[in-house]
Amino acid sequence: MIWETLRIAIDSLIANKMRTILSMLGIIIGVGAVIAVISIGSGTQKQVTDEIISLGADVINIFSGTSRGQGGKISLNSSDVFTLELSDYINEVSPSVKRVVPIAQGSGLIIKGNINIRTTVIGTKPDYIEVNNYNPVLGQFITSDDVKANSNIIILGSSLAGDIFGEENPLGKKIKFSYLNKDYLFTVMGVMEEKGGGLIGNFDTQAYIPITTYMKKISNSRFVTSYIAQANSSEETSEAAREIEFFLAKYLNDENQEKFELFNQDQILDVVSSVTGYFSIMLAGIAGISLLVGGIGIMNIMLVSVTERTKEIGIRKALGAKSKDIMSQFLIEALSLSGLGGVIGIVFGWISGLIVAKLGGMSMMMACSTVLIAFCFAVIVGLFFGVYPAMKAAKMDPVEALRYE
Amino acid sequence: MLVIQNLKKIYKMGENVVVEALRGVSFQVKKGEFIAIMGPSGSGKSTLMHIIGCLDHVSEGNYSIEGENISKADDDKLAEIRNKKIGFVFQQFNLLSRSDLLHNVEVPLIYRGIKSKKRKELVVRALKNVGLGKRINHKPNEISGGEKQRTAIARALINNPSLILADEPTGNLDTRTGEEIMKIINKLHKQGHTIILVTHEPDIAQHAQRIIRFRDGLIENDEAVIR
C-alpha cells in the first residue's frame, strides 16, 4: 500500500514537472544555503584553528594592559610597564617557563632607492626564532653579539624581501628605515622562511632587528611592547601561565591584573571558536528561515494541488479510498517534494560552497552530520507544511468532490 | 438484498433553513433485480443514489445492504462498503485523466490491498471483457466516450460488487453508443448482477424490470415494466 501511494505521489509529481521544480526551489535554496554556510563556516574555523595551533601550544603572549591614567582616563601609552630586565626575572622565577623573549615594535617605512614600504619592525632577541619555530632561509637571524653591540642589522620577512629586492640577493645590501621622520641605515643580514599570518601581524611582511638597537636608537625608551614566553612543554603551558601571572601581579603590585594581560593559544582558540560558533548559528538561522519559507511554498503548491485534484479525490473516495489513504497520498507527495528538494539542495549547496570557497580563498568542510541535519530538517519542513493540505484533502466530502468540475 | 425503510435526508442550509431531500422513502431490492430510478431534478433521486452508494450518510431511517445495517456507519466503514460491494458507473465517466486505463481500473483493487501482480491479471481480464484489451496503456483522453464508459464498467466490476449503481450512464453518449452501453448492462443483469440505474430517459428505463419514480423526496410510483 505504501509503495502504491508512493508511486501515485511520484506519478503526480512527474506529471507536473514545472510545478514540482518551482515548489522544490525554496527547499533547494534553503538546504543549499544551510550546507554551503555551515561547510564554509566550519572549514574556515578549522583553517583558523590550525593556524593558531601551528603557532605553538607552548607559547604565552604577555601584553601590557590598558592601565588607568590620571583622573580616570584610560592611558593610551600603556607600554611603560615591561622592561628588558623584567623578561629575565620572569624566566628566573618561573620554573615551568623555558624562555622569555622581549619584543619592541613600531611601524615605519623601509626605503631602498625609489621603493618604500610601510612595515612593522620587530626588535627582539635571537630566541625569537626558537619560540616561533621560524628560521632564516638566507644569511642568519639576530645573534647575541648583535644584541650586545646594538648593531644596525636587519632581517627581512620573505615577502618583504621579495617586494624590496625582487630576484636580487639582499644579503649585505643597505636599506633605510624611516621612523617618526628620522632615517636609520641597516644592513640586511638575513631573509626568513615563509610562514604566513600569525597572531600578531604577518610574519612574512615584517622585519626583525636587535632589540637593543630598537630601544636605544629608535624608540629611545627603556620599555618594550610585549613578551613571548615559552613553557617547558605544551603540557606545562597552563602552569607556566599561572606562574607568570602570580609573579607579575606581585612584581608590578597589580593584584587586579590591569597592567598586563596573558594570552595563550587555548584562550585564543576559545575566542575563535565562540566567535565562529556564533557566526555559524546566525548564518544557519538565516538559512533555516529560507528553508521555512521553502516549506510555506510547498504548502501553497500542495493546497493548489488539492483544490485542483478535488475531482480525483472524489473518484478515489468513491472507489473505496479511506481518509487515511488520501491523507497519506498527499503527505507522501509533500515529503517526496521536500526530500527530493533536500537531495538536490545538498548537491547545490556543496557545489556553491566549493565555488564560494574557491573564489574567496576559504576552505570548506562538509560534515556528514551537517548533510544529515539539513536533509532531516527539509523532510520535517515538508511533513509539517504537508499536513494541513493533506488533511484538507482527506476531509473532503465525496459527494461534493465528485460534483467538482 | 437492499432494504430501505423510511429513509430521510435532511440538509441544513444556514441556521433556520432546512431542506428535506428525502422525506421518508421505503423500498426493497432483491438480488439480481434491475431497477430504474426516474424523476425530475430536485426529486431526490440523486440524494438517494448517494445514500445507496454509501457516499453520504442517512439522516433518519434505515438502510441495509446484504443484511448489514449501515445507517449509522462511519466514513471508513462506508469507504469499505463502497470498495467491496458497490460498483459505480457515472455519467461523466469519472476516470483519472492522467493515468492509463490499467491504473484507472486497478484503483479499487489497490484500496482493497490486492498485490500488484494479481491486480494486473485481474485488470487485463476485465478490460478484455469490455473489448478494451488492446487499450490498456492508453489514457482516457486517447479513447472515445463509449470506450471511456466501458472502462468505467470494467472498473465497477473489478471487485465483483453486489450492486452496480449506474448514474445516467448514457447521458454523455450519442444514441448508438448509449445502446452499446445498455447492451453491456443488460448482459451484466443476465449474468446475475443487481443493477440500479438512474435515468431521465424513458427509453433507457425500459431496459429495467422495475421503475421507481420520485417526486419531491417521495416515491411517486413503483411498478414493474410490462414488455
Interface residues (C-beta under 8 A of the other chain):
Chain A: M1 E4 D11 S12 A15 K311 E312 G314 I315 R316 K317 A318 L319 G320 A321 K322 S323 K324 D325 P398 V399 L402
Chain B: H50 G53 L55 D56 D75 D76 A79 E80 R82 N83 K84 F88 F90 N94 L95 L96 R98 S99 V107 P108 I110 Y111 R112 G113 S116 R155 N159
